């Protein structure tokens, strides 16, 4: 998924911790606007460890797609599956909740899972979040113009998330709710 030599160290532990830290690094205005968005889980791909969501916010009415991928500190999703299922594959119909329960039943700690995020909205790329998060090890590989430093809109290189990803995290991953 990512090219390890293009990443910089950005060690965060646990899916909820990774995602909450990214929400916290986002601007207050963005976090407020996320409250005007409706989001839904589209599906979870057991082959890749990626959950897909769709979000629509008041105003534009556009629908954007978000992806959150899961892995362990020691490797990708295949390593997570091997830790839980050894050589057997999970059933296709199992949910991510079922997987987490299996993970815990094996005496493994879900806090050792990490996450990668991406959103299809133009703001995620324009603000430089796609580039910055990828180079911090918590973003999927950006494509095209998104794969360059944010010189215009975010020259300080402040990491954060778009309102769509914040809405997804607040609904599905926020440990405080």
C-alpha positions in Angstrom: 0.0 0.0 0.0 2.7 2.5 0.9 6.3 2.9 0.1 8.1 2.7 3.4 11.1 4.8 2.4 8.8 7.8 1.6 7.4 7.8 5.2 8.5 9.7 8.2 8.1 8.4 11.7 4.7 9.2 13.2 4.1 6.5 15.9 0.6 6.4 17.1 -1.0 3.5 18.9 -4.5 2.1 18.4 -7.1 2.9 15.8 -9.1 5.1 18.1 -6.0 6.9 19.3 -4.7 7.5 15.7 -8.1 8.7 14.5 -8.8 10.9 17.5 -5.4 12.6 17.3 -6.0 13.4 13.7 -9.4 14.9 14.6 -7.8 16.9 17.3 -5.2 18.3 14.9 -8.0 19.5 12.6 -9.2 23.1 12.9 -12.1 23.9 15.3 -14.1 25.2 12.3 -13.7 21.8 10.4 -14.8 19.8 13.5 -17.9 22.0 13.8 -18.8 21.6 10.1 -18.4 17.8 10.5 -21.5 17.9 12.6 -23.5 18.9 9.5 -22.6 15.7 7.7 -24.4 12.4 7.5 -22.2 9.3 7.0 -22.8 5.6 6.3 -20.7 2.5 6.3 -20.7 1.1 2.8 -18.7 -2.1 3.5 -15.6 -3.7 5.0 -13.2 -5.6 2.7 -11.7 -8.5 4.6 -9.1 -9.0 1.8 -7.6 -5.6 2.3 -8.7 -4.5 5.8 -10.3 -1.4 4.4 -13.7 0.0 5.6 -15.4 2.3 3.1 -17.9 5.0 4.0 -19.9 7.6 2.1 -20.6 11.1 3.5 -22.9 13.9 2.5 -22.9 17.3 4.1 -25.5 20.1 4.2 -24.8 22.8 1.6 -23.3 21.2 -1.4 -25.1 17.9 -1.2 -22.1 16.2 -2.8 -21.3 12.6 -1.7 -17.7 11.8 -1.0 -16.1 8.4 -0.2 -13.8 7.8 2.7 -11.6 4.8 3.4 -10.0 3.7 6.6 -7.5 0.8 6.4 -6.3 -1.2 9.4 -2.9 -2.8 10.0 -0.5 -3.6 12.9 2.7 -1.8 13.9 4.6 -4.9 12.6 2.9 -5.1 9.2 -0.1 -4.8 7.0 -3.6 -6.3 7.1 -2.4 -9.7 6.1 -0.3 -9.8 9.3 -3.4 -8.8 11.3 -5.3 -11.7 9.8 -2.5 -14.1 10.4 -2.4 -13.1 14.1 -6.1 -13.8 14.4 -6.8 -16.7 12.0 -3.3 -18.2 11.6 -3.7 -20.0 8.2 -7.5 -19.9 7.9 -9.3 -17.1 6.1 -12.3 -15.4 7.8 -15.7 -15.9 6.3 -16.6 -13.2 3.8 -19.9 -12.5 5.7 -18.1 -11.6 8.9 -18.2 -8.0 10.1 -15.3 -5.9 11.4 -17.0 -6.2 14.8 -16.8 -10.0 14.5 -13.2 -9.7 13.6 -12.4 -7.4 16.6 -14.1 -9.9 18.9 -12.0 -12.7 17.4 -8.9 -10.5 17.9 -9.7 -10.0 21.6 -10.6 -13.7 22.0 -7.0 -14.7 20.9 -5.7 -12.5 23.7 -4.6 -9.8 21.3 -5.1 -6.1 22.0 -7.0 -4.0 19.4 -4.9 -1.0 20.6 -2.1 -2.5 18.5 -4.0 -1.9 15.3 -3.2 1.3 13.4 -5.1 3.0 10.6 -4.6 4.8 7.3 -7.2 7.2 6.0 -8.2 9.0 2.8 -11.2 10.9 1.4 -12.2 11.5 -2.2 -13.2 15.2 -1.6 -11.1 17.9 -3.2 -10.4 19.6 0.1 -8.5 16.6 1.5 -6.0 17.0 -1.4 -6.0 20.8 -1.6 -5.2 21.2 2.1 -2.3 18.8 1.6 -3.8 16.3 4.1 -3.4 13.4 1.6 0.3 14.2 1.1 1.1 14.9 4.8 -0.7 11.9 6.2 0.8 9.5 3.7 4.3 10.8 4.5 3.5 10.4 8.2 2.5 6.7 7.7 -1.2 7.2 8.3 -2.5 7.9 4.8 -3.0 5.9 1.7 -0.8 6.7 -1.3 -2.1 10.0 -2.8 -2.4 10.2 -6.6 -1.6 12.9 -9.1 -1.5 16.5 -7.8 -2.2 15.3 -4.3 1.2 13.7 -4.1 3.0 17.0 -3.5 3.6 19.3 -0.5 0.7 21.8 0.2 2.6 25.0 -0.7 -0.5 27.3 -1.1 -3.3 26.4 1.3 -1.3 24.8 4.1 2.4 25.8 3.8 3.0 25.1 7.5 2.3 21.4 6.9 -0.4 21.2 9.6 -1.9 17.7 9.6 -5.6 17.3 9.9 -8.7 15.8 8.3 -11.5 17.0 6.1 -15.0 17.4 7.7 -16.1 14.1 6.0 -13.4 12.0 7.7 -14.1 13.8 11.0 -17.8 12.9 10.6 -17.0 9.2 10.0 -14.6 9.1 13.0 -17.1 10.8 15.3 -19.8 8.4 14.3 -18.0 5.1 14.2 -14.7 5.4 16.1 -14.9 8.1 18.7 -14.3 6.4 22.1 -16.0 9.2 24.0 -19.5 8.7 22.4 
